[in-house]
Amino acid sequence: MKFREKIDILSFMIKRSGYADLPLHTGIVPKWLADRMKLLGTEIIESILLNYGKKEVLTRLSDPLWFQSLGAVLGMDWHSSGITTSVMYALKRGINERARDFGLCVCGGRGKYSRKTPDELLFLADATGLDGNSLVNASRLTAKVDGSAVQDGFQLYMHNFVLSDEGDWVVVQQGMNTKLRTARRYHWSSENLRSFIEEPHSGVTGENQGKILNLTAAEASATRSSILSLTQENPGKMLKEIAKITGQDYVCQLEFWQGSQILIRNDRNLKMPGHHEVRAEDVDLKRLGSVLATAYDNNSNQNFESLLLTPGLGPRTLQSLTLVSEVIYGTPSRFTDPARFSFAHGGKDGHPFPVATKIYDESIRILGDAIEKSKLGYKDKSECIRRLNTTARQIEENCSPLADFEATIAHEKEHSKEWGGRTCMD
């Protein structure tokens, strides 16, 4: 076999993942935001369905970086662990109302709702003809691996299982470390999944806690076999053996991971800082600059207003729609700075600025109208929304504009009242 072929096979066999720091945030999502999250979140999912299909929706949900970016576009705190529960609750409400049309359903949830997942999966299996027992086993195994096989100090408290009527699925679950006030989010996917216990995660996000015990690593195969053998040994004999090896370098075989080797190796890494406010260093200013240039350039504004057939459409709405467009049409490399997506509508905690509810409603209305017209064969609006993303990328590549971060924040706050700015403290 040629060297290049060996490398390709190795790359295929090793499924890499990522991590991010997720500070725990307290508080609840106000109803005025939760309802909007449901509407816009569902429209974004529907648009991805229409353009790419069900598998792509599940692929997006299995990506920690895309998921965090989606939460920021929907108005959640840009780096908070609360994105997980709030986004999944919004998607469950929106997707399940249209489960038959979408061919997707969200099971489980937080706390007591997570324990209802097996019953929900069996119900769906009866309705679709899927293998219910296999789905229940997948749900239980993913929870068991992250709760027991990966001993990283986080107690699972949320488990969502997203299932398609074709049998593909994604699991998004989260654990909490109350002592350190941090959370870790785990993403699982049935796509390209070779084993439930060997390099299975499509993504892991959470704060680096240093050394952990990871029995899911491929290199821990011998250790897993040894542990199974140990369970069959006489306890008295085992105690004697343990006494013999005390102090020796035996424990290193249990795969302790440190530094950048968090859980599963991947290039989808995300470092979420502890500070609450959005800072210039949290955002790719070149990418944000291209969004602002697309929205506020007079020629672009007139062109997109004509295409969208929306009289009075202002540049601020185009700014939001450009970021929404990127969530729908963007490639994986576009989501390495989720904070940038909070410039679509703002954040419920007031960072980087209060949620612009009037702009949010315009985004919902325009995207929803584009989707409905697209179903009838009128694709002008949908193509225009796609072009927003394309135009911003062309400006970024050819003009290299840098956003004036402080001026952008000041502009948003100056017009906050005009745009219906609200926070969870209102």
C-alpha positions as CSV (number, residue, x, y, z in Angstrom):
1,M,0.0,0.0,0.0
2,K,1.3,3.5,-0.9
3,F,2.2,5.9,1.9
4,R,-0.4,8.4,0.7
5,E,-3.2,5.8,0.9
6,K,-2.1,4.8,4.4
7,I,-2.4,8.4,5.5
8,D,-5.9,8.7,3.9
9,I,-7.1,5.6,5.6
10,L,-5.7,6.7,9.0
11,S,-7.5,10.1,8.6
12,F,-10.8,8.3,7.9
13,M,-10.4,6.0,10.9
14,I,-9.7,8.7,13.4
15,K,-12.7,10.9,14.1
16,R,-11.5,14.1,15.7
17,S,-13.3,16.5,18.0
18,G,-12.9,19.7,19.9
19,Y,-13.4,21.5,23.1
20,A,-14.4,25.0,24.5
21,D,-14.7,26.7,27.8
22,L,-18.4,27.2,28.8
23,P,-18.9,29.3,32.0
24,L,-22.1,28.5,33.8
25,H,-24.7,31.3,33.7
26,T,-27.7,31.5,35.9
27,G,-31.1,33.0,35.1
28,I,-33.9,32.1,32.6
29,V,-34.7,33.0,29.0
30,P,-37.6,35.5,29.0
31,K,-40.6,34.6,27.0
32,W,-40.2,37.4,24.5
33,L,-36.8,35.9,23.5
34,A,-37.8,32.2,23.8
35,D,-40.7,32.7,21.4
36,R,-38.4,34.5,18.9
37,M,-35.7,31.8,19.2
38,K,-38.3,29.1,18.4
39,L,-39.4,31.0,15.3
40,L,-36.1,31.9,13.8
41,G,-34.4,28.7,14.9
42,T,-37.1,26.7,13.1
43,E,-36.8,28.8,10.0
44,I,-33.0,28.3,9.9
45,I,-33.5,24.5,10.2
46,E,-36.1,24.5,7.5
47,S,-33.9,26.5,5.2
48,I,-31.0,24.1,5.7
49,L,-33.5,21.2,5.0
50,L,-34.7,22.8,1.8
51,N,-31.1,23.5,0.6
52,Y,-29.2,20.5,1.8
53,G,-31.5,17.9,3.4
54,K,-31.9,16.1,6.7
55,K,-28.4,14.7,7.0
56,E,-26.9,18.2,6.8
57,V,-29.1,19.5,9.6
58,L,-27.8,16.6,11.8
59,T,-24.3,17.3,10.7
60,R,-24.6,21.0,11.7
61,L,-26.0,20.1,15.1
62,S,-23.1,17.7,15.7
63,D,-20.6,20.6,15.2
64,P,-19.9,22.4,18.5
65,L,-18.8,25.6,16.8
66,W,-21.8,25.8,14.5
67,F,-24.1,25.1,17.4
68,Q,-22.5,27.9,19.5
69,S,-22.8,30.3,16.5
70,L,-26.5,29.4,16.1
71,G,-27.1,30.2,19.7
72,A,-25.4,33.6,19.4
73,V,-27.5,34.5,16.3
74,L,-30.6,33.6,18.2
75,G,-29.8,36.1,20.9
76,M,-28.4,34.0,23.7
77,D,-25.3,34.8,25.7
78,W,-22.5,34.4,23.2
79,H,-20.3,32.1,25.4
80,S,-22.6,30.7,28.0
81,S,-23.5,27.1,28.7
82,G,-27.1,28.2,28.7
83,I,-27.0,28.2,24.9
84,T,-27.3,24.4,25.0
85,T,-30.5,24.0,26.9
86,S,-32.1,27.1,25.5
87,V,-31.4,26.3,21.8
88,M,-32.4,22.7,22.1
89,Y,-35.6,23.7,23.9
90,A,-36.4,26.2,21.1
91,L,-35.6,23.6,18.4
92,K,-37.7,20.9,20.2
93,R,-40.7,23.3,20.3
94,G,-40.3,24.4,16.7
95,I,-39.2,21.1,15.0
96,N,-41.6,18.8,16.8
97,E,-44.6,20.9,15.7
98,R,-43.6,20.1,12.1
99,A,-42.1,16.7,12.6
100,R,-44.0,15.1,9.8
101,D,-43.0,17.8,7.3
102,F,-39.4,17.9,8.4
103,G,-38.9,14.2,9.0
104,L,-37.1,15.2,12.2
105,C,-37.9,15.0,15.8
106,V,-36.2,16.1,19.0
107,C,-36.4,13.9,22.1
108,G,-35.3,14.4,25.7
109,G,-34.3,17.6,27.3
110,R,-33.1,18.7,30.7
111,G,-33.5,16.9,34.0
112,K,-36.7,14.8,34.2
113,Y,-37.3,15.3,30.5
114,S,-34.0,13.6,29.6
115,R,-35.3,10.4,31.3
116,K,-38.3,10.4,29.0
117,T,-36.0,9.9,26.0
118,P,-36.4,6.1,25.7
119,D,-40.2,6.2,25.7
120,E,-40.2,9.0,23.1
121,L,-37.8,7.0,20.9
122,L,-40.0,3.9,21.2
123,F,-43.0,5.9,20.2
124,L,-41.3,7.3,17.2
125,A,-40.0,3.9,16.2
126,D,-43.6,2.6,16.2
127,A,-44.6,5.5,14.0
128,T,-41.7,5.2,11.5
129,G,-40.8,1.5,11.5
130,L,-37.3,2.1,12.8
131,D,-35.6,-0.2,15.3
132,G,-36.7,1.3,18.6
133,N,-34.4,-0.9,20.7
134,S,-31.3,0.1,18.8
135,L,-32.3,3.8,19.2
136,V,-32.8,3.4,22.9
137,N,-29.5,1.6,23.3
138,A,-27.8,4.4,21.4
139,S,-29.3,7.0,23.7
140,R,-28.3,5.1,26.8
141,L,-24.8,4.3,25.6
142,T,-24.0,7.9,24.7
143,A,-25.2,9.0,28.1
144,K,-23.3,6.1,29.8
145,V,-20.0,6.8,28.0
146,D,-20.1,10.5,28.8
147,G,-21.3,9.9,32.3
148,S,-19.0,7.0,33.3
149,A,-16.5,6.0,30.7
150,V,-15.2,9.6,30.4
151,Q,-14.5,10.6,34.0
152,D,-14.0,14.3,33.6
153,G,-15.7,15.6,36.6
154,F,-19.0,16.7,34.9
155,Q,-22.4,15.3,35.9
156,L,-24.8,15.0,33.0
157,Y,-28.0,16.9,33.4
158,M,-29.3,17.3,29.8
159,H,-29.7,14.8,27.0
160,N,-31.3,15.5,23.7
161,F,-31.6,12.9,20.9
162,V,-32.5,14.3,17.4
163,L,-33.8,11.6,15.1
164,S,-34.6,11.6,11.4
165,D,-37.2,9.3,9.8
166,E,-34.4,7.7,7.9
167,G,-32.7,6.5,11.1
168,D,-29.9,9.0,11.4
169,W,-29.5,10.7,14.7
170,V,-27.5,13.3,16.7
171,V,-27.1,13.5,20.5
172,V,-26.4,16.8,22.2
173,Q,-25.9,16.4,26.0
174,Q,-24.3,18.5,28.7
175,G,-22.6,18.0,32.0
176,M,-22.1,20.4,34.9
177,N,-19.3,20.9,37.4
178,T,-21.0,23.1,40.1
179,K,-17.8,23.4,42.2
180,L,-15.9,25.0,39.3
181,R,-19.0,26.6,37.8
182,T,-18.3,25.2,34.3
183,A,-20.1,23.0,31.8
184,R,-19.1,20.6,29.1
185,R,-21.2,19.9,26.1
186,Y,-20.9,16.7,24.2
187,H,-22.0,16.1,20.5
188,W,-22.6,12.6,19.1
189,S,-23.5,11.6,15.5
190,S,-24.5,8.4,13.9
191,E,-22.9,9.6,10.7
192,N,-19.5,7.8,10.2
193,L,-19.8,6.4,13.7
194,R,-17.6,3.3,13.9
195,S,-18.1,2.5,17.6
196,F,-19.9,3.7,20.6
197,I,-16.8,3.3,22.7
198,E,-13.9,4.1,20.4
199,E,-13.4,7.7,19.2
200,P,-17.1,8.2,18.9
201,H,-17.7,11.9,19.6
202,S,-18.2,14.3,16.7
203,G,-17.5,17.1,19.2
204,V,-16.9,17.9,22.8
205,T,-17.1,21.4,24.3
206,G,-16.1,22.3,27.8
207,E,-13.5,23.9,30.0
208,N,-10.1,22.2,30.3
209,Q,-9.9,20.7,33.8
210,G,-6.5,19.2,33.2
211,K,-6.2,15.4,33.7
212,I,-9.2,13.2,33.0
213,L,-9.7,9.5,32.5
214,N,-10.8,8.7,29.0
215,L,-11.6,5.1,28.2
216,T,-13.1,5.9,24.8
217,A,-9.8,6.7,23.2
218,A,-8.6,4.3,20.5
219,E,-5.3,3.9,22.4
220,A,-7.3,2.7,25.5
221,S,-8.5,-0.5,23.7
222,A,-6.0,-2.6,25.6
223,T,-7.0,-1.0,28.9
224,R,-10.7,-1.7,28.3
225,S,-9.9,-5.3,27.6
226,S,-7.8,-5.5,30.8
227,I,-10.6,-4.0,32.8
228,L,-13.0,-6.6,31.5
229,S,-10.5,-9.3,32.5
230,L,-10.2,-7.8,35.9
231,T,-13.9,-8.1,36.6
232,Q,-13.5,-11.9,36.2
233,E,-10.6,-12.2,38.7
234,N,-10.9,-13.3,42.3
235,P,-11.1,-10.1,44.5
236,G,-8.6,-11.4,47.0
237,K,-6.0,-12.1,44.2
238,M,-6.7,-8.7,42.7
239,L,-6.0,-6.9,46.0
240,K,-2.6,-8.6,46.2
241,E,-1.8,-7.6,42.7
242,I,-2.8,-4.0,43.4
243,A,-0.5,-4.0,46.4
244,K,2.4,-5.1,44.2
245,I,2.0,-2.4,41.6
246,T,1.4,0.5,44.0
247,G,3.7,3.3,43.0
248,Q,4.6,1.9,39.7
249,D,4.0,3.5,36.3
250,Y,0.9,1.3,35.7
251,V,-1.8,4.0,35.9
252,C,-0.4,5.8,32.8
253,Q,-2.0,3.0,30.7
254,L,-5.4,4.5,31.6
255,E,-4.9,7.4,29.1
256,F,-4.7,10.6,31.0
257,W,-5.1,13.6,28.6
258,Q,-3.6,17.0,29.3
259,G,-3.4,20.4,27.7
260,S,-4.6,20.5,24.1
261,Q,-5.3,16.7,24.1
262,I,-8.8,17.1,25.6
263,L,-10.9,14.0,25.3
264,I,-10.9,13.5,21.5
265,R,-8.4,15.1,19.1
266,N,-9.9,17.5,16.6
267,D,-9.5,20.8,14.9
268,R,-12.9,22.0,15.9
269,N,-11.5,23.5,19.1
270,L,-13.1,26.6,20.8
271,K,-11.7,28.5,23.7
272,M,-14.5,30.5,25.4
273,P,-13.2,33.1,27.8
274,G,-14.4,33.8,31.3
275,H,-15.3,37.5,30.7
276,H,-18.9,38.2,30.1
277,E,-18.7,41.1,27.7
278,V,-17.8,40.7,24.0
279,R,-14.3,42.1,23.3
280,A,-12.6,42.9,20.0
281,E,-10.2,40.0,20.5
282,D,-13.2,37.6,20.6
283,V,-14.3,38.5,17.1
284,D,-12.7,38.1,13.7
285,L,-12.8,41.8,12.8
286,K,-12.1,41.2,9.1
287,R,-15.2,38.9,8.9
288,L,-17.3,41.4,10.9
289,G,-16.0,44.2,8.7
290,S,-17.2,42.4,5.6
291,V,-20.7,41.9,7.1
292,L,-20.9,45.6,8.0
293,A,-19.7,46.6,4.5
294,T,-22.3,44.4,2.9
295,A,-25.1,45.9,5.0
296,Y,-24.1,49.6,5.0
297,D,-22.6,50.1,1.5
298,N,-25.2,52.2,-0.4
299,N,-24.9,50.2,-3.6
300,S,-25.3,46.9,-1.8
301,N,-28.2,48.2,0.2
302,Q,-30.1,49.3,-2.9
303,N,-29.3,46.1,-4.8
304,F,-30.5,43.8,-1.9
305,E,-33.5,46.0,-1.2
306,S,-34.6,45.5,-4.8
307,L,-34.0,41.8,-4.7
308,L,-35.8,41.2,-1.4
309,L,-38.7,43.3,-2.6
310,T,-39.0,44.8,0.9
311,P,-39.7,48.5,0.8
312,G,-37.8,50.4,3.4
313,L,-35.4,47.5,4.2
314,G,-32.6,49.1,6.1
315,P,-28.9,48.3,6.5
316,R,-29.4,47.1,10.1
317,T,-31.7,44.3,9.0
318,L,-29.3,43.4,6.2
319,Q,-26.5,43.1,8.8
320,S,-28.6,40.5,10.7
321,L,-29.7,38.7,7.6
322,T,-26.1,38.4,6.4
323,L,-25.1,36.6,9.7
324,V,-28.3,34.5,9.5
325,S,-27.3,33.6,5.9
326,E,-23.8,32.5,7.0
327,V,-25.4,30.2,9.6
328,I,-27.4,28.6,6.8
329,Y,-24.9,28.6,4.0
330,G,-21.5,29.0,5.7
331,T,-18.8,26.3,5.6
332,P,-17.2,24.8,8.8
333,S,-14.3,27.3,8.8
334,R,-16.7,30.2,9.2
335,F,-17.7,29.4,12.8
336,T,-14.4,29.7,14.7
337,D,-15.5,33.0,16.3
338,P,-19.1,32.5,17.5
339,A,-19.0,35.9,19.3
340,R,-19.3,37.5,15.8
341,F,-22.8,36.1,15.4
342,S,-24.0,38.0,18.4
343,F,-23.9,41.0,16.2
344,A,-26.9,39.7,14.3
345,H,-29.5,40.6,17.0
346,G,-27.5,41.2,20.3
347,G,-27.6,39.2,23.5
348,K,-30.1,38.8,26.2
349,D,-27.6,39.9,28.9
350,G,-26.9,43.1,27.0
351,H,-23.6,41.9,25.4
352,P,-22.5,43.0,22.9
353,F,-25.7,45.1,23.0
354,P,-29.4,44.5,23.9
355,V,-31.4,42.3,21.7
356,A,-32.8,44.4,18.8
357,T,-36.3,42.9,18.9
358,K,-37.6,44.9,15.9
359,I,-34.7,43.8,13.8
360,Y,-35.1,40.2,15.1
361,D,-38.8,40.3,14.0
362,E,-37.8,41.6,10.5
363,S,-35.3,38.7,10.2
364,I,-38.0,36.2,11.1
365,R,-40.5,37.8,8.7
366,I,-38.1,38.0,5.7
367,L,-36.6,34.6,6.1
368,G,-40.0,33.0,6.6
369,D,-41.4,34.8,3.6
370,A,-38.4,33.6,1.5
371,I,-38.9,30.0,2.6
372,E,-42.6,30.0,1.8
373,K,-42.1,31.6,-1.6
374,S,-39.3,29.2,-2.4
375,K,-41.7,26.2,-1.8
376,L,-43.9,27.7,-4.5
377,G,-41.1,28.0,-6.9
378,Y,-40.3,31.7,-6.4
379,K,-36.7,31.6,-5.3
380,D,-35.7,35.2,-5.7
381,K,-35.7,36.0,-2.0
382,S,-33.9,32.8,-1.0
383,E,-31.3,33.4,-3.6
384,C,-30.9,36.9,-2.3
385,I,-30.3,35.7,1.2
386,R,-27.7,33.2,-0.1
387,R,-26.1,36.1,-2.0
388,L,-25.7,38.1,1.3
389,N,-23.3,35.4,2.5
390,T,-21.5,35.2,-0.9
391,T,-21.2,39.0,-1.1
392,A,-19.8,39.3,2.4
393,R,-17.1,36.7,1.7
394,Q,-16.2,38.4,-1.6
395,I,-15.7,41.7,0.2
396,E,-13.7,40.0,2.9
397,E,-11.4,38.3,0.3
398,N,-11.0,41.3,-2.0
399,C,-11.2,44.3,0.2
400,S,-10.0,43.0,3.7
401,P,-12.1,45.5,5.6
402,L,-11.6,45.7,9.4
403,A,-14.5,46.6,11.6
404,D,-14.1,49.5,14.0
405,F,-15.2,47.4,17.0
406,E,-15.8,50.2,19.5
407,A,-17.6,52.4,16.9
408,T,-19.8,49.4,16.0
409,I,-20.8,48.8,19.6
410,A,-21.4,52.5,20.1
411,H,-23.6,52.7,17.0
412,E,-25.7,49.7,18.2
413,K,-26.2,51.1,21.6
414,E,-27.1,54.6,20.3
415,H,-29.9,53.1,18.2
416,S,-30.9,50.4,20.7
417,K,-34.1,52.1,21.8
418,E,-35.1,52.7,18.1
419,W,-34.6,49.0,17.3
420,G,-36.5,47.7,20.3
421,G,-33.5,46.8,22.4
422,R,-34.3,44.5,25.4
423,T,-32.3,42.4,27.9
424,C,-33.3,39.7,30.4
425,M,-33.1,42.4,33.1
426,D,-36.0,44.4,31.6
